[in-house]
Amino acid sequence: MADCQRFSDISVSERILNSLFLLSIAMGYLFSLGQVFFVHQGRDGQPGLSIADIAIAYHGSRDQTRLAAAINGPMAGNLKSLTDKEIILDWIDSGAGQAVYDARVAPILQRDCLGCHSPASGMNLPPLTGYEQVAKLTEVDKGASIPSLVRVSHIHLFGIAFILFFVGKLFVLCEIPVWLKRLTIGIPFMSMLTDIFAWYLTRETPEFAYLLVLSGGLMGVSLNFQILLSLYQMWLPAIEMASLQSTLNVAVGRIKANVSKLAVELMRRGRQWTSAWWKGLAGQPMQRCMEKVRKQVFCFADSIKNRLPNGRRLF
């Protein structure tokens, strides 16, 4: 089998390029965790991110409207004060009438929300420019829609698959057991697919939010393990690598020598034990047995001889 390239074979320029790429991916992963926190936290009315927040994001909440879920969760920080939030929630609870909307709610939305929630922004967000559009968001929160999940799914599959591929291509250059390398490369892809399918499952059954969190966490752990180990082996000094390899060779040599000595000793003792066992089995007891058989044969021959008439002989 031909020797495969390892990190010790690449140039310093390649190491710099690879390291900057891996560090950028690691930084991007940290920001993605922050994005998840700020988008989903507080949906259940409690501070911080929880499984209930994830379930509400995909399954919805039958106890509150879409607008209430938004300003209780990811959009709460966009409002200038807690009083503005209470005004909107009271308006929703009172029936979302247009008169109150025009007098109290519309000025808040125009000041704090229309920068993003308007056609002019070019962002794919529900518009809040008029009463009819806002009133649609005061209906019961049914969670993420299928079209929105399909749109985000294809973005994640294309984008994350490329990241996992390039990180995996570098991770292949690591010197670790083959079974561990193959397992570590496959886990992120399987976790990504499980995570995306868990979105749709959670939309129907909120308990699948646990699967969603587990698969996402597993993908993050395996991805960052690849990044950290690649960076470590990429910049490990060559002299340390040589020393490590020498130490491993000495250890393996000692193990082989000890195993050989043990095998020889076991074979020697095995022969001794077998010889002693056979002597004990086939020694005097066997001789006594053969003597009994010989006597029985002669006795049988004598009895036949005595029964022959007129002194005739059998042989």
C-alpha positions as CSV (number, residue, x, y, z in Angstrom):
1,M,0.0,0.0,0.0
2,A,1.3,3.4,-0.9
3,D,2.2,5.8,1.8
4,C,-0.5,8.5,2.5
5,Q,0.3,12.2,3.0
6,R,0.3,13.4,6.5
7,F,0.7,16.9,8.1
8,S,4.4,16.3,8.5
9,D,4.7,16.2,4.7
10,I,3.1,19.6,3.9
11,S,4.9,23.0,3.7
12,V,4.7,25.8,6.2
13,S,2.6,27.8,3.7
14,E,0.1,25.0,3.5
15,R,0.0,24.8,7.3
16,I,-0.7,28.5,7.6
17,L,-3.5,28.3,5.0
18,N,-5.1,25.3,6.6
19,S,-4.8,26.7,10.1
20,L,-6.5,30.0,9.1
21,F,-9.3,28.1,7.4
22,L,-9.9,25.8,10.5
23,L,-9.7,28.8,12.9
24,S,-12.3,30.6,10.8
25,I,-14.6,27.6,10.8
26,A,-14.2,27.3,14.6
27,M,-15.0,31.0,15.0
28,G,-18.0,30.7,12.7
29,Y,-19.3,27.8,14.8
30,L,-19.1,29.9,18.0
31,F,-21.1,32.7,16.3
32,S,-23.6,30.1,15.1
33,L,-24.2,29.0,18.7
34,G,-24.8,32.7,19.6
35,Q,-27.2,32.9,16.7
36,V,-29.2,29.9,18.0
37,F,-29.3,31.4,21.5
38,F,-30.5,34.9,20.5
39,V,-33.0,33.5,17.9
40,H,-34.7,30.9,20.1
41,Q,-34.2,32.0,23.7
42,G,-37.1,33.3,25.8
43,R,-39.9,31.8,23.6
44,D,-41.3,30.1,26.7
45,G,-41.4,33.3,28.6
46,Q,-38.4,32.3,30.7
47,P,-34.9,33.9,30.3
48,G,-32.3,31.7,28.7
49,L,-32.4,28.9,26.1
50,S,-34.2,25.7,26.9
51,I,-35.6,22.6,25.2
52,A,-39.1,24.2,25.4
53,D,-37.8,27.2,23.4
54,I,-36.5,24.9,20.6
55,A,-39.9,23.0,20.6
56,I,-41.8,26.3,20.3
57,A,-39.6,27.5,17.5
58,Y,-40.6,24.5,15.3
59,H,-43.8,23.2,16.8
60,G,-45.3,26.5,17.9
61,S,-47.1,27.4,21.1
62,R,-50.9,27.0,21.3
63,D,-50.9,29.3,24.3
64,Q,-49.6,32.4,22.5
65,T,-49.7,34.1,19.1
66,R,-46.9,34.4,16.6
67,L,-46.4,38.0,17.4
68,A,-46.3,37.4,21.2
69,A,-43.9,34.5,20.7
70,A,-41.6,36.8,18.7
71,I,-41.5,39.7,21.2
72,N,-41.2,37.3,24.1
73,G,-38.3,35.6,22.4
74,P,-35.9,36.7,19.6
75,M,-37.4,40.1,19.0
76,A,-37.6,41.2,22.6
77,G,-34.3,43.1,22.4
78,N,-35.5,45.2,19.5
79,L,-38.1,47.0,21.6
80,K,-36.9,50.1,23.4
81,S,-38.5,49.3,26.8
82,L,-40.4,46.7,28.7
83,T,-43.5,49.0,28.6
84,D,-43.6,48.8,24.8
85,K,-43.7,45.0,25.1
86,E,-46.5,45.1,27.6
87,I,-48.5,47.4,25.3
88,I,-48.3,45.0,22.4
89,L,-49.1,42.0,24.6
90,D,-52.1,43.8,26.1
91,W,-53.4,44.7,22.7
92,I,-53.2,41.1,21.5
93,D,-55.0,39.8,24.7
94,S,-57.7,42.4,24.2
95,G,-58.6,41.2,20.8
96,A,-56.2,43.1,18.5
97,G,-58.6,45.8,17.5
98,Q,-57.6,48.3,14.9
99,A,-58.3,51.4,17.0
100,V,-55.9,50.5,19.7
101,Y,-53.4,49.4,17.0
102,D,-53.4,52.8,15.3
103,A,-53.2,54.7,18.6
104,R,-50.6,52.7,20.5
105,V,-49.1,49.7,18.7
106,A,-48.3,51.1,15.2
107,P,-46.0,53.9,16.5
108,I,-43.9,51.2,18.4
109,L,-43.7,49.0,15.3
110,Q,-42.8,51.8,13.0
111,R,-40.0,53.0,15.3
112,D,-38.5,49.6,16.3
113,C,-39.5,47.0,13.7
114,L,-40.0,48.4,10.2
115,G,-36.2,48.6,9.6
116,C,-36.3,44.9,8.9
117,H,-40.0,44.0,8.7
118,S,-40.8,45.9,5.5
119,P,-40.5,45.1,1.7
120,A,-37.9,47.9,1.4
121,S,-35.5,46.0,3.6
122,G,-35.2,43.1,1.2
123,M,-35.2,40.7,4.1
124,N,-37.4,37.6,4.1
125,L,-39.4,38.6,7.2
126,P,-43.1,39.1,7.8
127,P,-44.0,42.7,6.9
128,L,-45.4,44.9,9.7
129,T,-46.3,47.9,7.6
130,G,-50.1,47.8,8.1
131,Y,-52.9,46.6,10.4
132,E,-53.9,43.7,8.2
133,Q,-50.4,42.3,8.0
134,V,-49.9,42.6,11.8
135,A,-53.3,41.1,12.6
136,K,-52.3,37.9,10.7
137,L,-49.5,37.5,13.3
138,T,-52.0,37.6,16.2
139,E,-53.3,34.2,15.3
140,V,-52.2,31.1,17.2
141,D,-48.6,30.2,16.8
142,K,-48.4,27.0,14.7
143,G,-44.6,26.9,14.5
144,A,-42.4,26.9,11.5
145,S,-44.1,26.5,8.1
146,I,-43.1,23.7,5.7
147,P,-41.9,26.2,3.0
148,S,-39.6,28.0,5.5
149,L,-38.2,24.7,6.7
150,V,-37.5,23.6,3.1
151,R,-35.8,26.9,2.4
152,V,-33.5,26.7,5.4
153,S,-32.9,22.9,4.9
154,H,-31.4,23.4,1.4
155,I,-29.2,26.2,2.7
156,H,-27.9,24.1,5.5
157,L,-27.3,21.1,3.4
158,F,-25.3,22.9,0.8
159,G,-23.4,25.2,3.2
160,I,-22.6,22.8,6.1
161,A,-21.8,19.9,3.7
162,F,-19.1,21.9,2.1
163,I,-17.7,22.9,5.5
164,L,-17.7,19.3,6.8
165,F,-16.1,18.1,3.5
166,F,-13.1,20.5,3.6
167,V,-12.5,20.1,7.4
168,G,-12.7,16.3,6.8
169,K,-10.2,16.5,4.0
170,L,-7.7,18.1,6.3
171,F,-8.6,15.7,9.2
172,V,-7.6,12.8,7.0
173,L,-4.0,13.9,7.3
174,C,-4.0,13.2,11.1
175,E,-2.2,10.2,12.4
176,I,-4.8,8.3,14.5
177,P,-6.3,4.8,14.4
178,V,-8.1,4.3,11.1
179,W,-11.4,3.2,12.8
180,L,-11.5,6.4,14.9
181,K,-10.7,8.5,11.9
182,R,-13.5,7.0,9.8
183,L,-16.0,7.3,12.7
184,T,-15.1,10.9,13.3
185,I,-15.5,11.8,9.7
186,G,-18.9,10.1,9.3
187,I,-20.5,11.4,12.5
188,P,-20.9,15.1,11.5
189,F,-22.7,14.2,8.2
190,M,-25.1,11.8,9.8
191,S,-25.7,14.3,12.7
192,M,-26.4,17.1,10.2
193,L,-29.0,14.9,8.3
194,T,-30.6,13.8,11.6
195,D,-30.7,17.4,12.8
196,I,-32.5,18.6,9.7
197,F,-35.0,15.8,9.7
198,A,-35.6,16.5,13.4
199,W,-36.9,20.0,12.4
200,Y,-39.8,18.4,10.6
201,L,-40.4,15.8,13.3
202,T,-40.4,18.5,16.0
203,R,-42.9,20.5,14.0
204,E,-45.4,17.6,14.3
205,T,-44.3,16.3,17.8
206,P,-42.5,18.7,20.2
207,E,-40.8,15.8,22.0
208,F,-38.4,15.4,19.0
209,A,-36.8,18.7,20.1
210,Y,-34.5,16.4,22.3
211,L,-33.3,14.6,19.1
212,L,-32.7,17.9,17.4
213,V,-30.5,19.2,20.3
214,L,-28.7,15.9,20.6
215,S,-27.8,15.6,16.9
216,G,-26.8,19.2,16.7
217,G,-24.5,18.9,19.7
218,L,-23.0,15.7,18.4
219,M,-22.2,17.4,15.1
220,G,-20.5,20.3,16.9
221,V,-18.4,18.0,19.1
222,S,-17.1,15.9,16.3
223,L,-16.5,18.9,14.0
224,N,-14.5,20.7,16.7
225,F,-12.6,17.5,17.6
226,Q,-11.4,17.4,14.0
227,I,-10.4,21.0,14.0
228,L,-8.5,20.9,17.3
229,L,-6.6,17.6,16.5
230,S,-5.8,18.9,13.0
231,L,-4.3,22.1,14.4
232,Y,-2.4,20.2,17.1
233,Q,-0.8,17.7,14.7
234,M,-0.2,20.4,12.1
235,W,2.0,22.5,14.3
236,L,3.5,19.8,16.6
237,P,7.3,20.3,16.3
238,A,9.0,17.8,14.0
239,I,11.5,16.9,16.8
240,E,8.7,16.2,19.1
241,M,7.1,14.0,16.4
242,A,10.3,12.2,15.9
243,S,10.7,11.7,19.7
244,L,7.1,10.5,20.0
245,Q,7.6,8.1,17.1
246,S,10.9,6.8,18.6
247,T,9.2,6.3,21.9
248,L,6.3,4.4,20.3
249,N,8.8,2.2,18.3
250,V,10.7,1.3,21.5
251,A,7.4,0.6,23.4
252,V,6.1,-1.6,20.5
253,G,9.5,-3.4,20.3
254,R,9.4,-4.2,24.0
255,I,5.8,-5.4,23.8
256,K,6.8,-7.7,20.9
257,A,9.8,-9.1,22.8
258,N,7.8,-9.7,25.9
259,V,5.0,-11.4,23.9
260,S,7.6,-13.6,22.2
261,K,9.1,-14.6,25.5
262,L,5.7,-15.3,26.9
263,A,4.8,-17.5,23.9
264,V,8.0,-19.5,24.1
265,E,7.6,-20.0,27.9
266,L,4.0,-21.1,27.4
267,M,5.0,-23.6,24.7
268,R,7.8,-25.0,26.8
269,R,5.5,-25.4,29.8
270,G,2.8,-26.8,27.6
271,R,5.1,-29.6,26.3
272,Q,6.2,-30.4,29.9
273,W,2.6,-30.5,31.1
274,T,1.5,-32.6,28.1
275,S,4.4,-35.1,28.6
276,A,3.7,-35.4,32.3
277,W,0.0,-35.9,31.6
278,W,0.6,-38.6,29.0
279,K,3.1,-40.4,31.2
280,G,0.5,-40.3,34.0
281,L,-2.2,-41.6,31.7
282,A,-0.2,-44.0,29.6
283,G,2.4,-45.2,32.2
284,Q,1.7,-47.9,34.7
285,P,-2.1,-47.8,34.4
286,M,-1.9,-48.4,30.7
287,Q,0.6,-51.2,31.2
288,R,-1.7,-52.9,33.7
289,C,-4.6,-52.5,31.3
290,M,-2.6,-54.1,28.5
291,E,-1.6,-57.0,30.7
292,K,-5.2,-57.7,31.6
293,V,-6.1,-57.7,27.9
294,R,-3.3,-60.1,27.1
295,K,-4.4,-62.5,29.9
296,Q,-8.0,-62.4,28.7
297,V,-6.9,-63.2,25.2
298,F,-4.8,-66.2,26.3
299,C,-7.6,-67.4,28.6
300,F,-10.1,-67.2,25.7
301,A,-7.6,-69.1,23.4
302,D,-7.1,-71.9,26.1
303,S,-10.9,-72.3,26.5
304,I,-11.4,-72.8,22.8
305,K,-8.4,-75.2,22.6
306,N,-9.9,-77.4,25.4
307,R,-13.3,-77.6,23.6
308,L,-11.8,-79.0,20.4
309,P,-12.5,-82.9,20.0
310,N,-9.7,-85.5,19.6
311,G,-6.9,-83.2,20.6
312,R,-7.2,-81.2,17.3
313,R,-5.5,-77.9,17.3
314,L,-7.0,-74.6,16.1
315,F,-3.8,-73.4,14.5
